[in-house]
């Protein structure tokens, strides 16, 4: 079973393939969307905190 981060990564990569399939720019697009999907998955899973609160 895939966890949330892996699902987000797979979704981002699938969107990249569906959006643009071709040369080096397609690779960069898939890389960027995969990273974005991974970050969203990690946030949803609770492994990454993006609230930016300072600790005293």
C-alpha positions as CSV (number, residue, x, y, z in Angstrom):
1,X,0.0,0.0,0.0
2,X,1.3,3.4,-0.9
3,X,1.5,6.2,1.7
4,X,0.3,9.8,1.0
5,X,3.8,11.1,0.0
6,X,4.2,8.3,-2.6
7,X,0.7,8.9,-3.9
8,X,1.4,12.6,-4.3
9,X,4.7,11.9,-6.1
10,X,3.0,9.5,-8.5
11,X,0.2,12.0,-9.1
12,X,2.6,14.8,-9.9
13,X,4.6,12.6,-12.3
14,X,1.5,11.4,-14.0
15,X,0.3,15.0,-14.5
16,X,3.7,15.8,-15.9
17,X,3.5,13.0,-18.4
18,X,0.0,13.8,-19.4
19,X,0.7,17.5,-19.7
20,X,3.8,17.4,-21.8
21,X,5.6,14.4,-23.4
22,X,8.7,15.1,-25.3
23,X,12.4,16.1,-24.8
24,X,14.5,17.7,-22.0
25,X,11.8,20.2,-21.1
26,X,9.4,17.4,-20.5
27,X,11.9,15.8,-18.1
28,X,12.1,19.1,-16.2
29,X,8.3,19.5,-16.1
30,X,7.9,16.0,-14.7
31,X,10.7,16.6,-12.2
32,X,9.1,19.8,-11.0
33,X,5.5,18.4,-10.8
34,X,6.8,15.3,-9.1
35,X,8.6,17.4,-6.5
36,X,5.5,19.5,-6.0
37,X,3.4,16.3,-5.6
38,X,5.9,14.9,-3.1
39,X,5.8,18.1,-1.0
40,X,2.0,18.2,-1.0
41,X,1.9,14.5,0.0
42,X,4.4,15.1,2.8
43,X,2.4,18.1,4.1
44,X,-0.8,16.0,4.0
45,X,0.9,13.1,5.8
46,X,2.1,15.4,8.5
47,X,5.8,14.8,7.9
48,X,6.5,18.4,6.7
49,X,5.4,21.5,8.6
50,X,5.0,24.6,6.4
51,X,3.3,26.9,8.9
52,X,6.6,28.7,9.6
53,X,6.2,29.1,13.4
54,X,9.2,30.1,15.4
55,X,10.2,28.2,18.4
56,X,11.4,30.2,21.4
